[in-house]
Amino acid sequence: MNLLFLLLAGFAGGILSGMGMGGGTILIPILTLLAGLSQHEAQGINMLAFLPGALLALLVHKKDGRLEAKSALPLILFGSLGAIGGALLATFLEALWLRKAFGIFLIALAVFQWFNAKNQA
């Protein structure tokens, strides 16, 4: 894999992650479709790439006063439990089913965003 390609993919994912949209929405398709990695590998790399980006974005949002830690605690707790459950589930799914599930998620997200944007216009 070309180092420049990986740097650009990481940069694009980091921009989306920093904006709160989740870098995996672009990073996972890039790694699977263009870099030829398996779905499991791409999702694992995405999790590693997410950690430092999330920490840096969190610090920026905290500095700008957009962080309400007390309200976030239940989300952190149950999000962590969900992440453990999802990671365990992913280990049992074949790559094809994991890829299809991710594709369905992206389509559902796009449809939701489309209708949400139309209602706010």
N, C-alpha and C positions, 0 to 999 in steps of 0.2 A: 504494500500500500504506500502511496506517495505521501511523504511527510507534509507537504504543502496542502494536500487534499484534507488530511486529518486536522491540520491547524484551522483551515477554513470551516470545516464541519463543526469543530469545537467552538469556534468564534460565533458562528450562526446559532448554534444551540445555546451558547452563553447569553447572547443578546435576548433570545426569547425567554430564557430562564430568568434573567434579570428583570424582565418586564412582567414576570409573574405568569407567563403563558405556558411554561414547561418546555424546556429545551428538547425533551424527548420527542415532541411532536415533529421535529425536523431531523434530529440526530438519528433516531432509530431508522426512519426510511432511508436516510443517506447511507448509513452503515450496512443496511440489508440490501438495498437496491443497487447502490453504486459501488460500495466497497466489497460486496459479496460475503459479508459475515452472516452467520446464522442468526435467527431471531433471538435465541437465548444469549448469544455473545453480545449482540447489539444492545439488548436490554440490560445486561450486566455492565457493559461499558457506560451506558447511560446513567446507571445508578452511581457509578464512581465519579462520573463527570458532574453529576448533580450536586454532590456534597459541597465542594468548595464554592461553586457558583451560588448555591442557596445561602451559604454562610455570608458571602460577600454582599449579596442582594439584601439579606436580612439586616446587615450592619448599615447599609445605605438607607433602607426604609426606617430603621430605628432612629438614625440621625435626623431624618426629616420628620419625625414625629408621627409616622404612619403605622406604628406597631402598638397594638393593644394586647400585651402579654397575657393578661388575665382571661380574656376571651379566647385566646389561642390555645390555652392549656388543654381543654377537652379535645380540640382538633389534633393537637400533637399526640396525646395519649391514644386516641382511637385511630388516628392516621398511622401511628407506629404499629398498632395491632393489625390493622388492615394491610400494611406493607409486609409484615411477617407472613400473614396468611396468603397474600398474593404471591410472594416469593416462593413459598412452599407449594402452592398450587401450580405455579409456572414450571417447577421442576418435574411435575407429573404430566404436564401437557406436551404433546409432540410439537415440534417447531411449526408445522403447518397449521395446527389449531391455534397456537399462540399468535402466529402471524395474522390469521383470519380475525381473531378476537381484537387484535390491535387495529386492524383495518376497519372493523366495524366501529370501534371506539372513535377513530379519526373521522369517519363519515358522520356519526352521531354528533360529534363535537362541531363539525362544520355546519350541519343542519341547524343545530341549536344557535350557533353564532349568527347564522344568516337571519333567522327569524328574530333573534334578540336585537340585532342591529336594525332591522326594518321597523321594529316596534319603537325604538328610541329615536328614529329619524323624524 
